[in-house]
């Protein structure tokens, strides 16, 4: 925290939401990754965290680079999306 309340509030709002990549940036990142892998895409590493307990958004899966490979399906399922994190925080912390 700083002494600039408006800046702190803007930062908090930014951190409270899942990361979002510009549409063109998403496409370019995935295209580069697919080309570097010889035209294949590790779809399991992307889909597993989207439908797993961590409920990542597509933007989060791209932000964390799960399309690059190197992260197995089981490891990818351990990623937690921002929306799920807030539920964990609520249930794991005393709010009284």
C-alpha positions as CSV (number, residue, x, y, z in Angstrom):
1,X,0.0,0.0,0.0
2,X,1.1,3.5,-0.7
3,X,-0.2,7.0,0.1
4,X,-2.0,7.2,-3.3
5,X,-5.4,5.8,-2.5
6,X,-6.7,6.0,-6.1
7,X,-3.7,4.1,-7.4
8,X,-4.0,1.5,-4.7
9,X,-7.7,1.0,-5.5
10,X,-6.9,0.6,-9.2
11,X,-4.2,-1.9,-8.5
12,X,-6.5,-3.9,-6.2
13,X,-9.2,-4.0,-8.9
14,X,-6.6,-5.2,-11.4
15,X,-5.3,-7.9,-9.1
16,X,-8.8,-9.0,-8.2
17,X,-9.6,-10.0,-11.8
18,X,-8.2,-12.8,-13.9
19,X,-5.5,-11.7,-16.3
20,X,-6.7,-10.7,-19.8
21,X,-4.7,-10.7,-22.9
22,X,-5.6,-8.7,-26.0
23,X,-7.2,-10.8,-28.7
24,X,-4.3,-10.4,-31.1
25,X,-1.8,-11.1,-28.4
26,X,-3.5,-14.4,-27.6
27,X,-3.5,-15.5,-31.2
28,X,0.1,-14.6,-31.8
29,X,1.3,-16.4,-28.6
30,X,-0.5,-19.6,-29.5
31,X,0.6,-19.4,-33.2
32,X,4.3,-19.0,-32.1
33,X,3.9,-21.9,-29.7
34,X,2.3,-24.2,-32.3
35,X,5.0,-23.4,-34.9
36,X,7.8,-24.0,-32.4
37,X,6.3,-27.4,-31.6
38,X,6.2,-28.5,-35.2
39,X,2.5,-27.8,-35.6
40,X,1.2,-29.6,-32.5
41,X,-0.7,-28.1,-29.5
42,X,-0.8,-29.8,-26.1
43,X,-4.6,-29.5,-25.9
44,X,-4.7,-31.6,-22.7
45,X,-2.6,-29.0,-20.9
46,X,-5.0,-26.3,-21.8
47,X,-8.3,-28.1,-21.3
48,X,-7.5,-29.8,-18.0
49,X,-7.3,-26.6,-16.0
50,X,-10.3,-25.1,-17.7
51,X,-12.6,-27.9,-16.5
52,X,-10.7,-29.0,-13.4
53,X,-11.2,-27.8,-9.9
54,X,-9.1,-24.6,-10.4
55,X,-11.5,-23.4,-13.2
56,X,-9.0,-21.3,-15.1
57,X,-10.3,-19.1,-17.8
58,X,-8.8,-19.4,-21.3
59,X,-7.0,-16.1,-20.7
60,X,-5.4,-17.5,-17.6
61,X,-4.3,-20.7,-19.3
62,X,-2.7,-18.6,-22.0
63,X,-1.2,-16.2,-19.4
64,X,0.4,-19.1,-17.6
65,X,1.7,-20.4,-20.9
66,X,0.1,-23.9,-20.6
67,X,-0.1,-24.0,-24.4
68,X,3.7,-24.2,-24.6
69,X,3.8,-27.7,-23.2
70,X,6.2,-28.8,-20.5
71,X,3.4,-29.0,-18.0
72,X,1.7,-32.3,-17.7
73,X,-2.0,-32.8,-17.6
74,X,-2.0,-33.6,-13.9
75,X,0.2,-30.6,-13.1
76,X,-2.0,-28.3,-15.2
77,X,-5.0,-29.4,-13.1
78,X,-3.3,-27.9,-10.0
79,X,-3.4,-24.4,-11.4
80,X,-6.1,-22.3,-9.7
81,X,-8.0,-19.5,-11.5
82,X,-8.5,-16.1,-9.9
83,X,-12.2,-16.6,-9.4
84,X,-11.6,-19.9,-7.5
85,X,-8.8,-18.2,-5.4
86,X,-11.3,-15.8,-3.9
87,X,-13.5,-18.7,-2.8
88,X,-10.5,-20.4,-1.2
89,X,-9.6,-17.2,0.6
90,X,-13.1,-16.7,1.9
91,X,-13.4,-20.3,3.2
92,X,-9.8,-20.5,4.6
93,X,-9.8,-17.2,6.5
94,X,-11.7,-16.0,9.5
95,X,-13.9,-13.0,8.4
96,X,-15.1,-12.1,11.8
